[in-house]
Amino acid sequence: MSTDEIRTWVGRVNKRKVPKQYQDATVDNTPRAQRVYDSLTKNPERLVFVTGTHGCGKTRLLYAAAKQADVEGRMFRIELAPQMILGFQKVASVDMYELDADIYELQKYPGTLAIDDLGAEKTTDFALQCLYLVLAFREQWGLPTVITSNLSVEALGERLGDRIGSRLLAGKTVELGGHDRRAEMSGKSN
């Protein structure tokens, strides 16, 4: 990728639309966001797996890290796992060549690729194959990847298969504790 192409990507990332509930997220006000960000940019870990109960701050952590990446001129892309898989399925039903291009784009994305809420998608052989292609390529080429899930690495391995589970185990795992902040903000608790 040329320098001009990289500048174009960075420009796109800087114009990212951040959901309203994460607009105030920064590495300074989001627990463990700096640690996860440093694991990707300053340390040799190229895959970071963030796990925790629903509502504990995993997605907020991603947006805080993405904003810090923007400040530092780094590229950071967030994909919601169920939406990503649905996109693959929709494109595949129309044009397999376009599907290949979509998978290739995620495989080769030169910045940090964050896949949020892995394990929430409907698992099919097709979905697993697409996900495996993305993760295996990024692992082989040492491209930074963050994955978040409500499930543990072991539970995701059981759900998604040994090949994907093994790749997740090879990365750094960060466990977020805490309570469901969404429920707390709505005045309801589990």
N, C-alpha and C positions, 0 to 999 in steps of 0.2 A: 504494500500500500504506500503510495507516494505521500509526501509531506502535505501537499494540497488536499489529498483525499482525507488524511487524518484531520486536518483543520476543519474540513467540511463536517466530519463526524463529530468533532468536539463542538462545533457550532450547533449541531442538531441536539446534542446532549444538553448544552447550556440552555436551550430553549424548551427543555422538557417541561411538560405540564405536570406539576406535582399536585396530587390530590389534596384537597383542602385540609384534611385532618393531619397531613404530614408536612405542611408548609413551614411550620416552625421547628421541624426536626433538624438538629445539627449534631455533630459528633460531641459537642460540649454538653448538650442537654439530653442525650439519649444514652442510657446505660450500655456499656460495652461496644458502642459503635466505633469508637476510636481503636479499640483492640482488634476488632474484626477488620477494619480498614487497614490498619498497620500490618496485619497478617497477610494481606493481599499485596501491599505495595512495598513493604520494607523487609519482609521475611520471605523465606523460600516457599512457604505454603502457597500452592496455587489453587487449592480447593478448600473452601471453608464451608462446613455444614453447621447451620444454626438451627437448634431445636428448642422447643419449649411449648407450653400449653397455648391454646388459642387466646389471643388478646394480650399476650405478655410483652409484645413490642418488637417482634421479628421484622415486620414490614416497615415499621418506623425506623428501625436500625438500618434497613436497606436504603431508605430515602435519605437518612442522615449521611450515610457513606457516599451515596451518589452526589449529594450536594458538596461534600468535601472534595470528591474527585473533580467536580466542575471547577471549584476554586483553584485546584492544583493543575488544571488543564489535562486531566486524565479522563478517559472515556469510561462510562459506566452505564449499563443498560439493564433495566428491570423488566422481566417477563413474568406474568402470573401463570403458573404451570397449567391450570385447567384451560385458560384462554389460549395459551400457546398450542396445546394439544388440539383443542377445537379448531384452531386456525389451520393446523396441519391437515386435519380430517376434511375440512371444508375445501381447501385447495386441492387435496388429493382427489376429491370427487369430481373435480373439473379438469385439472391439468397436472399430471405427474411431473412434468418438467419444471413447472413453477414450484411444486413441493420440493423438488431437489434444490432449487435455488433458495427457498426459504430455509431449509435445513443447513445448507452451505453457508448462508449468511450468519446464522447463529454459531456454527462451528468455527468460522474464521473471524468472528467479531474480535477485533484486536484489543479491546478494552476488557473490563470486568463484565462478565455476564452473570446476572443474578436471576435465579429461578426461584420465585416466591411461591410458597405453599405447595411444594411437591408432595404428592400423596393424596391431594384433594381431588385430582382428576379421575375420571372413569378410566380404569386400566383395561386396555385391549392390547392384543399382540401388536397391532399397528402403532398405538401410542408408545408402547415400550420400545419398539424398534426405532422410532423417530428420536425418542429421548436418549436411547443408547448411542445412536449415531452422533448426537451433539456432544454428550458427555465423554465418550471415548476419544473423539477427535481432540477436544479441548484438553483432556488429560495427556494425551500423547504429545501434544505440542506445547504443553506447559502454559496454557492460557488461563488467566485468573477467572475463577468461577465461584460464586456463592450460591448455596442452596439453603432455603429455609423450609421447615416442615414442623407440623405438630407431632409427627411421629419420630421415634428414635431411629438411629441408623439401622439397627437390627430389624425393627418393624418395617422400615421402608425396603430393606433387602428382601424380606419375606413377601412384601406386596409387589415389588417391582422386579424381583429376580436377583440372583446371585451376582451377575455381571455388573449391574448398577450398584448393588449393595457394596460390593468389593471396592468400587471406585470411591464411594462415599466414605468407607472405612479408612481409605488411604489418606484422606484429607484431615484437616484439623477440625475437631468438633467443639462447638461452643454451645453450652447449655444455658438457656435463659430461664431463670426462675421467675417467680412472681405470680401475680394474679391477673385475672381478665380485666384489663383496663377499660375495654369497651363496655362490659357489664357494669363496672364501677361508675363510669361516666353517665350511663343511662339510669342509674339508681337501682339496678337489678343486680343480683349476684347469683352465681351458680349454686 
